[in-house]
């Protein structure tokens, strides 16, 4: 009886399954086994974007791994922020919203707080379905991204602070240059 219930299914030792989360344990075991067989990275993934970012830096000119976060409800996270722009000599708030972020910093301690900058497409190129700034009017990240030129993705200068423990998934976009 001393066998782990996973042994019968996977034919592996008990010590692999020690996190207390059987789904995590099984997925980890699958990933480890696949890595032992062949190393095939996804065409678009966080690992691939990071790899592209740091690969011969002088040659690739990439400086950012943009990403989309998903809340615990599995809905994409959309952030809002505002800066001040002059309109006829009068300062006015200009609101921007986006599903796409660039990490500025992550805390060194265990609280996992991060400062994220909202990324948006060139304000001179209206984002489909016809709005000017970021994800305004877009219901999904794909609506914000589809049909946009990669070179039009820009920093907004608008940053938010988030608790990364509040998110359950991340989609990394291909590494780009926005600086």
C-alpha positions in Angstrom: 0.0 0.0 0.0 2.9 2.4 0.5 2.7 3.5 -3.2 1.6 6.9 -4.3 -1.7 6.8 -6.2 0.1 8.4 -9.2 2.5 5.4 -9.4 -0.1 3.2 -11.1 -0.9 5.8 -13.7 2.6 7.2 -14.4 4.9 4.5 -13.3 7.2 6.9 -11.4 8.7 7.3 -7.9 6.8 8.8 -5.0 9.3 11.7 -4.5 8.2 13.4 -7.7 4.7 14.1 -6.3 5.4 16.2 -3.2 3.9 19.7 -3.8 0.4 18.7 -2.5 -1.2 19.7 -5.8 -1.6 16.6 -7.9 -2.4 18.6 -11.1 0.8 20.6 -10.7 2.8 17.4 -10.0 1.5 15.6 -13.0 2.0 18.6 -15.4 5.5 19.0 -14.0 6.2 15.3 -14.5 5.0 15.6 -18.1 7.1 18.7 -18.8 10.2 17.0 -17.3 9.6 13.9 -19.4 9.1 15.9 -22.6 12.3 17.9 -21.9 14.2 14.6 -21.6 12.9 13.5 -25.0 13.3 16.6 -27.1 13.5 20.4 -26.5 10.8 22.0 -28.6 9.9 25.5 -27.4 6.7 27.1 -28.5 6.9 29.6 -31.3 5.4 32.2 -29.0 5.9 31.9 -25.3 7.4 33.7 -22.3 10.5 31.5 -22.5 10.9 32.2 -26.3 10.4 36.0 -25.8 12.9 36.1 -23.0 15.4 34.1 -25.1 14.9 36.4 -28.1 15.4 39.5 -25.8 18.8 38.4 -24.5 20.1 36.7 -27.6 22.9 38.7 -29.2 21.7 42.0 -27.7 23.6 44.3 -30.1 22.1 42.5 -33.1 18.5 42.2 -32.3 17.7 45.7 -30.8 14.9 44.2 -28.7 14.3 45.6 -25.2 10.8 44.6 -24.0 8.8 41.4 -23.5 5.2 42.7 -23.6 2.6 40.6 -21.8 -1.0 40.1 -21.0 -2.2 39.1 -17.5 -5.2 37.1 -16.5 -7.1 37.3 -13.2 -8.2 34.4 -11.1 -11.5 34.5 -13.0 -9.4 33.8 -16.2 -10.4 37.2 -17.7 -7.7 39.3 -19.3 -6.7 42.2 -17.0 -7.2 45.7 -18.4 -5.6 48.6 -16.6 -6.4 52.3 -16.8 -4.3 55.4 -16.2 -4.1 59.0 -17.1 -1.6 61.6 -17.9 -2.0 65.4 -18.4 -1.9 66.9 -21.9 -2.3 70.5 -22.9 -5.4 71.3 -25.0 -5.3 74.9 -26.2 -3.1 75.9 -23.2 -5.4 74.2 -20.7 -4.2 71.0 -18.9 -6.6 68.1 -19.3 -6.5 64.5 -18.2 -6.0 62.0 -21.0 -7.1 58.5 -20.1 -5.4 55.4 -21.5 -6.4 51.8 -21.1 -4.5 48.7 -22.1 -4.3 44.9 -21.8 -0.6 45.0 -22.7 2.2 45.7 -20.2 5.9 46.1 -19.8 7.4 45.2 -16.4 9.4 48.1 -14.8 10.4 46.4 -11.6 9.4 43.5 -9.2 9.9 43.7 -5.5 12.7 41.7 -4.0 10.7 40.4 -1.1 8.0 37.7 -1.0 5.0 40.0 -1.5 5.5 39.9 -5.3 4.5 43.5 -6.1 5.4 44.8 -9.5 5.4 48.1 -11.3 3.9 47.7 -14.8 3.8 50.2 -17.6 0.8 50.3 -19.9 1.8 49.8 -23.5 -0.4 51.3 -26.3 -0.3 51.6 -30.0 0.7 54.8 -31.8 -1.9 57.4 -31.0 -1.6 58.7 -34.6 -2.8 55.3 -35.8 -6.3 54.7 -34.5 -6.6 51.2 -33.0 -9.4 49.1 -34.3 -12.4 49.5 -33.9 -11.6 53.1 -34.4 -10.5 54.4 -31.0 -7.3 56.3 -30.5 -5.7 55.2 -27.2 -4.9 51.7 -26.2 -7.7 49.3 -25.5 -10.4 51.9 -25.4 -13.5 50.3 -26.7 -11.8 46.9 -27.1 -13.3 44.0 -25.2 -10.4 41.6 -25.6 -6.6 41.8 -26.0 -7.0 40.4 -29.6 -9.1 43.4 -30.5 -6.4 45.7 -29.2 -3.6 43.7 -31.1 -5.2 42.5 -34.3 -4.0 44.4 -37.4 -1.6 46.7 -35.5 2.0 47.1 -36.7 4.6 45.8 -34.1 6.6 49.0 -34.5 3.6 51.1 -33.4 3.6 49.6 -29.9 4.7 52.4 -27.6 5.4 53.1 -23.9 2.7 55.3 -22.4 4.7 56.4 -19.3 1.7 55.4 -17.2 2.6 52.9 -14.6 0.5 50.9 -12.1 1.5 48.8 -9.1 0.0 45.3 -8.9 0.2 42.3 -6.6 1.2 39.5 -8.9 -0.4 36.9 -6.6 -3.7 38.2 -7.9 -3.1 36.7 -11.3 -3.3 33.1 -12.5 -2.0 33.3 -16.0 0.3 35.3 -18.3 0.6 35.4 -22.1 3.9 36.8 -23.4 4.0 38.4 -26.7 7.1 38.3 -28.9 10.0 40.5 -27.8 9.9 44.0 -29.3 11.7 47.4 -29.1 9.8 50.2 -27.4 12.5 52.2 -25.7 
